[in-house]
Amino acid sequence: MSKVVYLLGKGDGWDAIKDVPKGSVIYGVNDACLRTPEVTHTFHMHDLKDFHNNKVTESSTRLMINHCQEHPEMPLYTVRRYKEFPNCILYPLEEVTDYFKLPTPYFSSGPEYMIAWAIKEGFEEMYLYGLNMSSHEEYYEQKPGMEFWLGLALGRGMKVHMQWKQTSLLKTKDDKLYGYFMKQWRNY
């Protein structure tokens, strides 16, 4: 198994993933597989029927469903099983929670499920593309969960690469260290 995994979101910088080596393991969130057909695993951690019936997400969900049906070799991790998708895998929430010895499951966004699964699968290095948590909703509601899972990855020795210009992850609000009032620096 490859020791490197690439995680693909839909935020700024998602298109830089074109530079990854052919045959790489790429986890994509929701309909990211439509932007990058090289996605090898899709994580759609919503009820597909709810997304399909929502006017905002209906079109992209329909296209993503078609893509998944045309690519039965690509695992599709979801919150429930769908008989129309032979590649649909119920995300093993209890197994993951037990693996990390969490007192309670803590997931506030789809990419966190990807990070948890990448750690559990034994990857040693992870690249994040388009997973910035920079929009207003993401920043306040999802950034803490992403940082929790990135902390677990780093604490287990995984090397994590991010797009520092686009991301709000692992940054203070003003990009300065508390108490020192100096700009944060990057070691990656």
C-alpha positions, 0 to 999 in steps of 0.5 A, spaced: 500 500 500 502 507 498 504 510 504 501 517 501 494 519 501 491 526 498 485 529 500 481 533 495 476 538 497 472 543 493 475 550 496 481 554 493 487 550 491 483 544 489 486 544 482 493 543 484 492 536 485 493 535 478 501 535 480 500 528 484 503 522 481 499 517 477 496 511 481 496 515 487 490 514 493 486 520 492 480 521 497 475 526 495 469 529 499 462 529 496 462 531 488 470 532 488 470 526 483 467 530 478 473 535 478 478 530 478 476 523 475 483 520 478 479 520 485 480 513 488 475 514 494 469 518 495 466 520 502 459 523 501 457 523 509 450 526 507 444 522 506 444 522 498 437 522 498 436 529 502 442 532 497 438 529 491 432 532 493 435 539 495 435 544 489 442 547 491 445 540 491 440 536 486 444 537 480 451 536 483 449 530 487 445 527 480 452 527 477 456 524 482 451 519 483 452 517 475 459 518 476 459 513 482 455 508 478 460 508 472 466 507 476 464 501 481 471 500 483 471 506 487 469 506 494 463 510 496 463 511 503 456 514 506 452 514 512 447 509 510 447 503 505 444 504 498 442 498 494 443 502 487 451 502 489 454 496 489 461 500 491 457 503 497 460 502 504 457 504 510 462 508 514 464 504 520 463 510 525 463 505 531 470 502 529 473 508 528 471 511 534 473 505 538 480 505 534 482 512 536 479 511 543 474 517 543 469 518 549 465 520 543 465 521 536 467 528 533 466 529 526 463 536 524 465 536 516 466 530 511 474 531 510 474 529 518 472 522 516 477 522 510 483 524 515 480 519 520 480 513 515 487 515 512 490 515 519 486 508 521 489 505 514 496 507 516 498 512 511 504 516 513 504 522 509 497 526 507 497 532 502 490 537 503 488 540 497 482 545 497 480 543 504 481 550 507 476 551 512 476 559 510 469 560 508 465 563 514 461 557 516 467 552 515 471 557 519 466 557 525 463 550 525 468 546 522 475 548 523 475 546 530 474 539 528 479 539 522 484 541 527 482 536 532 483 530 526 490 534 524 492 534 531 491 526 531 494 525 525 501 529 527 501 526 534 501 519 531 507 521 526 503 523 520 507 528 516 501 533 513 502 538 507 497 543 506 496 549 502 498 555 507 496 561 503 489 558 502 488 555 509 485 557 515 487 551 518 493 551 524 493 558 524 491 563 529 486 568 527 491 574 526 497 569 524 500 571 530 503 566 536 499 568 542 503 571 547 509 572 543 505 577 538 510 574 532 508 571 526 507 564 525 512 560 521 511 554 517 516 547 518 512 544 512 
